[in-house]
């Protein structure tokens, strides 16, 4: 027996490649607006999380270039030692103010942010409870913590109540949920969770990776959308979506953030966010705060696309956000649909188990405030033609 045996037995990728339906790790050769070039062909991108269309905004790009000129391309060290720049501190102050929390702490990736916060806070004889559909970063963070890990059925408040009622009344509990669920595009039942929080007294972490910049009147996320910002103890966000950069943030009470800052292995033992990435987030935050018309346009596009897909007969699942899935079911049919769309010049993301439950494969689409009506109409036409060709609609 060899530890590599499972590697040699894994053939799904090669089989899909041989069939011409392998959709992953596609090298993108150029990016210009909402169009990309892959395999030498131009395609309309509807698979990116560039929600506000800022990844190629000239102001953002210039901020990144200026940061490289001033600080170089990297810090070559962790925040704990030589890797804290003045712009890291500036960013954290800006984000704390924006999110209406006492303090904020930036990590090198969004994945590390959940790992750093949850692993640090949940110790032996403590409990963390998650939604079964939470992001992998939350799931892995819970596994790596020394606490007891429990789950509740997706957005099922009765089941969460049942889980909570089974615990000793003096058990320290953290409930960690996504604000926007990244595959189906639905929202967490934050009002229901907050009602249970008042009943049981647990602490609440909301990972709003896909909500920040998008949800709420000011783009502060799911908690603002529901008018429950004061009820969320910790807000986690990533910079790789609406902020068009790389990294993550956790914001909350000053003493809690200080504890995470001085104990989180994911922070202490990782190189800090690069200067260009930090400057990019600061520049995009300026735009997010001062150009609400971008969110307005994004929601107009979301309404147009969702109603267009539904009018054709597509099942768009429980989506309430600019993430709009097309529910297909079978893996092979989903891959065939992806291939037809790719041939039509549309870049999408096929999603299969384990990212979604078995037999619930989908094509995940997501939209940007910078998509033109011409691009959107082309996408709708292609989905209608490809869907009919496969008998999906």
N, C-alpha and C positions, 0 to 999 in steps of 0.2 A: 504494500500500500504506500502511496505517495500523497503528500499534501497537495500535489499538483493534479491528481487524478480528476478532480471535478473540473479543472480547466480543460483537460484533454477531452472530457466528455461533453463539454459545452459546444454545441454545433448550431444553435439557432441563428446566430449572426451570419455564419457562412451560408446556411441554407437560404436565408432571406436575400443575401447578396447574389446568390446564384439565380434566384427567381427574379431579380431586378426590383425587389420591393423593400430593400433595406434603407430606412429613412434617416438614420442617425449619423452624427459626426460629419455632416456635410460641410466641406470647406467653402466658405463664402469668400469670393475673390475681390469684390468691390461692394461698397455701400454708398448710395446716393439718395438721400431722402428716404422715402418708403419703398425704394427699389433696390434690389441687390443683384449681383451677378454670381451665379453658381453653375458649375459644369459648363461654363462659357456662355450661359443663357441669362437674359434679364428676367427677373421675376418681381412681382409685387409681394412685399413682405406683410403677411398678416399672422406672423407667429412670434413677433417680438413683444417685449414688455416695455417698449419705449412709449409709454402712454401719452406723454405730453409733447412728443416730437422734438425733444431737446438734444438728442445724441449728436446732431450735426449743426446745432445752433451756433452761429459765428461767435457770439459772445461767450458761450461755454467753451468752445474750442480755443479761443484766445486766452481765457483764464487758465486753461490747462497748459498752454504753451508758455505763458508768463511764469507759472509755478516751476516748470522744468528749468527755465532760465535762471530762476532765483535759487532753487533748492537742489537741483539735479533730478535724476529720474527715480531715486529711491532714498530711503532713510538708512538702509543697511543696519537696522536694529529694531528692538521692540520699544513700545511706548514706555515700558518700565525703566529703560536705561537711556539709550541715546536717541531713541526714535520718536520723541515728541517734538513737533515743530509748533511754532506759534499759531500756524493756521489750523492745526488739530484742535487747539484750545479755542480758537475763534469759532470753528465749526460747532464744537460741542455747546458753546454758549448760545450760538444762534439757534441750534436745534432745540435746546431746552426751552428757550423763549417761544419758539414757534409751536412746540408741542404742549406748551403751558404746564411744564413740569419744572421741578427745582434744579435738576441736573441731568446731563446726558453724557454718555460714554460711547465713543466710536470704536468699532472693531474692524478688522481687515476684510471680513466678509460677513454677509448676512447669516450664513450657516454657523460661523463661529460666534455670532452674537447670541443666538439662542443657546448654543452650547455653553458659552461663558456665563450667561445669566442663570440658566436653569441648573447646570451642574454645580455652580457655586452656592446657590441658595438652598437647594434641596439636599439635605444631608440624612444621615442615619436616623431612623425613627420619625422621619418626616415623609409627607405624601405629596405626590404630584399627580394631577388628574388631567387627562387630555381628551379631546375629541378624536374619535377613531379616524377621521379624515384629515387630521393635522399634517402639516408639512414634515418631510423627513428630518429636517433640522431639529424640530421639536421632539420627534420620536426618538432620534438618536441621543439627543441631550438628556432625555429622561432615562434612557437605558444606561447612560454613563454616570448618572447621578447615583448617590448611595441611598436614595430614598425608595419608598414603595411606590410603584407605578400602577395607576389604575386608568381605565378608559371608560368613556360613555358613548353610546350610539350617536351617530352624527346628528348634531343639532337637536337632540332629544332631551328636553329638560326634565321629563319624568324619569328618564334613566339616570341623568346626572343627580337628581334629587335622591334617587335610590342609592347610588354610589356614596354620596355624601352622608346619608343617614346611616350607612353601615359602619362608619368610622367612629372611633372614640371622640367624644366632644372636645377633648383637649389636644387632639392631633393637629400639629401645624400643617396646613394644606395650601398648596399653590395650584390653581387651575390655569392651564396654559392652552390658549386656543388661537387659531388663525382668525384675523378679522375678515379677510376675503379668502375663500378657499381657491387655491391656484389653478385647479383643473376644471371644476364645474362652474366657478365664478359666482357662487352664492355667498351670502353673508352669514357670519355667526349670529346666533340668536342672542345678541348682547343684552337686550332688555330682560330676557329670561334668565340669563346667567347672573346679571346684577341683582335680580330679585332673590335668587338663591344665595348670593353673596351676603345680602343683608340678613338672610335667615341663618346662615352657618358661619359667617365671619372669616371666610378664606381670603387669601390674597389672589389677585387676578393679573395675569400677563396676557396681553393681546399682541400677537405677531401680525403687524399690519403692512407686511412687505408689499402687497398689491393694493393697499388702501391709501397709503400716504401719497399726497399729491393728487389723488383721484376722488376720494370720498369726502363728503362734508363741504360746507359752503366755502371754507378756506383751504380745503385740501388736507386737513389735519387727520383725516382717516375715518375709520369705522366708528370710533367713539364719538367724534364730532357729528357724524352722520346721524347717530341715534341720540345726540344730546347727553351723552353719559361720560364725558371726559374725566370728570372728577371721581368717577367710580372705578376707573381702570388704574391699577397701581403701577404697572410697568407697561410701557409701549415699546415694542421692538419694531424696527424698520430696516429695510435694505436700501442701498443706494443704486442698485442695478436695475431698477424699474423706472419709475417716474423721474428719478434723479439722474439717470443716464450715466452712472459711474460705477464704482465698485466699493463695497464696504457695507457696514451696518451700524445701527445705533440702538441703545437701550436708554430709555428716559424714565425718570421717576423721582422718588424722594431722595434728597441729597445723601443722607446716611446710608441708604440702600445702595446707591450708585457708588459711593466711596468703598463700601464693603466689596462689591463686585470688582471694582477697579484694582483693589489690592489683593484679591484672592483668585481671580479668574485665570486659569492656566491658558485658556484660549487667547487671552490678551497678553499675558506676561511673557509667554513663550512663542509669540508670533511677531514677525516684522510688521511695523505699522503701515497704515494706508499710505500709498505713494503720494507725493506732493500734487501731481497732476489730478489724481482722483479726488483729493480733498478740495482743491480749487474748483473742480467741476461741480461738486455738490454745493459749495457756497454760491457759485454762479447760478445754478439751477434753482436754488432756494430763493434767490432774489427774484427770479422770473416767476416762480410758483406764487410768491407772495404778492407780486405786482401785476400779474396778467391772468386774472380769473377767467378771461375769455377763452383760454385754452381748455379749461375744464368744461366750460359750456359747450364748446365745439366737440369735445370728446364725447359728451353725453348725447349730443345730437347724432353723432355718428353711431353710437351704440344703439340708439333707438332705431335708426334707419336699418342697420344691419340685422338686428334681431327680428324686427318685423318683416324684413325682406326674406330671411331664412324661413321664418314660420309660415309666411304666405306660400312658399314653395312646398311646404309639407315637412320640413325638417323638425326634429325634436331638439330643442336647444336646452333641454334640461332645466335645472333650477336657477340658471344664471340671472344675476341682478346687476351685473357690472360689465365693463368693456371686455371681459373674458367671456366669449360666447362659444360653447362647445356644440358640435354637431354629433349627436349620439348615434353610433353605428351598431355596436354590439360585438360582431365577430372580428377577431384580430386580422384575418386574411383580407376580409372585405375592406377593413379600415386601411390596410396597407395599399390595396388596389386603388382605393379612392384617393389616397395621398399621391400615388403615382400619376393618376389621371390629372389631378390638380397641378402637379409639378410639370407635367407635359404641357398644360395649359398656361404655364407661367405664373402660378400662384404658390407661394411658399407658406406651408402650414406645418403644424406639428401633430403627428399621430400619437395617441396616448393609449397604452395598453396596460394590462396587469403587470407589475404590482402598483403602478401609479394610480390605477383605478381598480375597482372590484372586478373579478373575473366576468367575462362576457358583457362588459360595459365599456368596450373600447370606443374611442371618440376621435374626431378631428378637433383639436383645440385651436380656435382663432382668437386673436386679440388685436386691439385697434389703437391707433395713434391720433392725436388731435391734428396732426399734419396730413393725414390721408385726404386726398382730393376726392371730389364727387366722381370724377372720371375713373379714378383708381377703384373706388368702392363699387361703382356700377360694373366695372370689368370683373371684379371679384364675384359679385352676385351672379352675373351671367355665366361665369365659369362654373360656379357651384351648381347652377341649374343644369347645365349641359352635362357635367360629369356625374351628377347625382342621378339623372335620368339614364345615362349610359349604364350605370351599375344597378339600376332598379331600386335605389335607395328612396327616391321620391317618384 
